[in-house]
Amino acid sequence: MLTFTATLFASFIAIATVFGLVNWCQKASTGDKAAVMGLYLLWGMPGVLMFVAGLALATNGRGEGAPVLGIGLGLALPLLRPFRNLVAKVTPMDPDSPIDYSGLAIVLALLGFLIPTAFVDSAPEVVSGNSGVALTSGLLQQLVAFVMIAYVAVGYRNYRTGEEATARLGIQRPTQQQIIAGLGGVVVAFVAANIGGLLTQWLQPDAVHGIEESVQAIVAGVTNPFVALVLALSSGIGEEVFFRGALQPRLGMVLTALLFTFLHAQYGFTWILLGLFLMGLTFGWLAKRYGTMAAVIAHATYNLIVVVLQVWVL
């Protein structure tokens, strides 16, 4: 119960923070100089301080120097117009949009932390297994949190109505074309996953056992088909609405796929991450070509097949 309450509270804080930030960015978009200056202080001050601190730590051989340095660079670089113009050449972002460069600062800061952390903590992380009830509860909370953050991130109740935000995220009743494309994407996702798995077995055989333990721990609470379905749908819907529905139209496929990959870095710094990155690109291409629901179908179906294979077949 305590874990449930803490997770619920953390989700509420995250949603409220994103809502307030979007409201702030929207004011800056209207030419409010105080709001613009506030954003530069919000990202610039901690960015510069963390860059200096990270540089000092790294120079003295401290392991935490790289993540701190990465966060600092991630927060500060999007404030430089030449950097934003460079990123805008390879992504759909508007370099003059406070919403876009604030989102870029957050994503780059996350990557600046996650990438060096995954490299240092290269061994797969073995998580503790959960009961079916705890797993289902956690997954449903994750689904709601991802979807709600996606809605407020695209301006719900700030400058978009619920209908407009839903359309912006690409949420709709799946068309026949989206269903066919999504099911086809499952095959590509398995190819991508197998590429990462085979390379890991070949080049990092010592990591295979840890990865298998990590996967087994994740599916340990899947005791019946309902829990398996919840696991598949929670990540398939929640993650795709957030990554491909909210982020990708502004930050592009590659940057979104990178964030998707390193937020799943519990498998350690192994070739599995390459498979995840290729999967992220697959889901991203489906979303760009056929719409968010095609990516949702591909991701959810892939997860369901993997869970069924792990729990009841293999």
Secondary structure as the mmCIF struct_conf table of DSSP 4:
data_model
#
loop_
_struct_conf.conf_type_id
_struct_conf.id
_struct_conf.beg_label_comp_id
_struct_conf.beg_label_asym_id
_struct_conf.beg_label_seq_id
_struct_conf.end_label_comp_id
_struct_conf.end_label_asym_id
_struct_conf.end_label_seq_id
HELX_RH_AL_P HELX_RH_AL_P1 LEU A 2 SER A 29
TURN_TY1_P TURN_TY1_P1 THR A 30 GLY A 31
HELX_RH_AL_P HELX_RH_AL_P2 LYS A 33 THR A 59
TURN_TY1_P TURN_TY1_P2 ASN A 60 GLY A 61
TURN_TY1_P TURN_TY1_P3 GLY A 63 GLU A 64
HELX_RH_AL_P HELX_RH_AL_P3 GLY A 65 ALA A 76
HELX_RH_3T_P HELX_RH_3T_P1 LEU A 77 LEU A 79
BEND BEND1 LEU A 80 LEU A 80
HELX_RH_AL_P HELX_RH_AL_P4 ARG A 81 VAL A 90
BEND BEND2 THR A 91 PRO A 92
TURN_TY1_P TURN_TY1_P4 PRO A 95 ASP A 96
HELX_RH_AL_P HELX_RH_AL_P5 PRO A 98 VAL A 120
BEND BEND3 ASP A 121 ASP A 121
BEND BEND4 ALA A 123 ALA A 123
HELX_LH_PP_P HELX_LH_PP_P1 PRO A 124 GLU A 125
HELX_LH_PP_P HELX_LH_PP_P2 VAL A 127 GLY A 129
HELX_RH_AL_P HELX_RH_AL_P6 GLY A 132 ALA A 153
TURN_TY1_P TURN_TY1_P5 VAL A 154 GLY A 155
STRN STRN1 TYR A 156 TYR A 156
TURN_TY1_P TURN_TY1_P6 ARG A 157 TYR A 159
STRN STRN2 ARG A 160 ARG A 160
HELX_RH_AL_P HELX_RH_AL_P7 GLY A 162 LEU A 169
TURN_TY1_P TURN_TY1_P7 GLY A 170 GLY A 170
BEND BEND5 GLN A 172 GLN A 172
HELX_LH_PP_P HELX_LH_PP_P3 ARG A 173 THR A 175
HELX_RH_AL_P HELX_RH_AL_P8 GLN A 176 LEU A 203
HELX_RH_3T_P HELX_RH_3T_P2 PRO A 205 ALA A 207
HELX_RH_AL_P HELX_RH_AL_P9 VAL A 208 ILE A 218
TURN_TY1_P TURN_TY1_P8 VAL A 219 GLY A 221
BEND BEND6 ASN A 224 ASN A 224
HELX_RH_AL_P HELX_RH_AL_P10 PRO A 225 GLU A 240
HELX_RH_PI_P HELX_RH_PI_P1 VAL A 241 LEU A 247
HELX_RH_AL_P HELX_RH_AL_P11 GLN A 248 PHE A 262
TURN_TY1_P TURN_TY1_P9 LEU A 263 HIS A 264
HELX_RH_3T_P HELX_RH_3T_P3 ALA A 265 TYR A 267
BEND BEND7 PHE A 269 THR A 270
TURN_TY1_P TURN_TY1_P10 TRP A 271 TRP A 271
HELX_RH_AL_P HELX_RH_AL_P12 ILE A 272 TYR A 290
HELX_RH_AL_P HELX_RH_AL_P13 THR A 292 VAL A 308
HELX_RH_PI_P HELX_RH_PI_P2 LEU A 309 VAL A 313
#
